């Protein structure tokens, strides 16, 4: 097993290579790509409930 830490010199031969382009799959546009990594609402309606509770709390504080 090789336990050494990799260095930038170990990858110099890769730095000059062109980015691979798929012949099967078209390039994804930035908006679609961003949507893949965007957070999702695991609990539907939970965000609205938090916002509602926040408003109620603010109203109580202002009394």
N, C-alpha and C positions, 0 to 999 in steps of 0.2 A: 504494500500500500504506500502511496506517495503522500506524505504529510506536509509538503512544502506549501507555502502561500504563493498563489499565482501573482505574477507581476505583469505590468503593461507590456513588457518585452515579450511575454509568452503569447501575446495576441497580435503582435505587429503584422504578421502575415494575413490576418483577417481584416485589418483596418482599411486596406485598399480595395477590398472586394465590393462589387456592386450589390445593391439590395436585391434579393430575389423577387421575381415577379411571377405570380401564378398564371398558368395558361388555362386553368379550369375555373378559377374564381375571380370575378371582377373586383377591382379595388373598392373598398368601402368608403363612402363619403364621411366627412368629419362628424356630421350630426348623428349619423347612425352609429358610428364608432363611440362617440361620447355617451350615447344612450346605453350602450352595453355596460359601461362602467358607472353609470349614475346610480345613486342609492334607490332602493325600491321601498314601498310602504308594505312592510311585512304584516302590519296590523292595520287593515283598512279602517279609516275613520278615526284612528288614534290621534293623528295630528290635529284634526278639527276639535276633538275633545280637549286636548291640551290647550288650544287657543281659547276655547270657551271658558275653561277653568281659569286661565290667566286673566281674562277680562273680568270674571267674577271677583277674583282676588284683588285686582286693581280698584274695582268699585268699592269693595269693603275698606280698602286702605284710604280712599279719598273721603270717606264719611267722617 
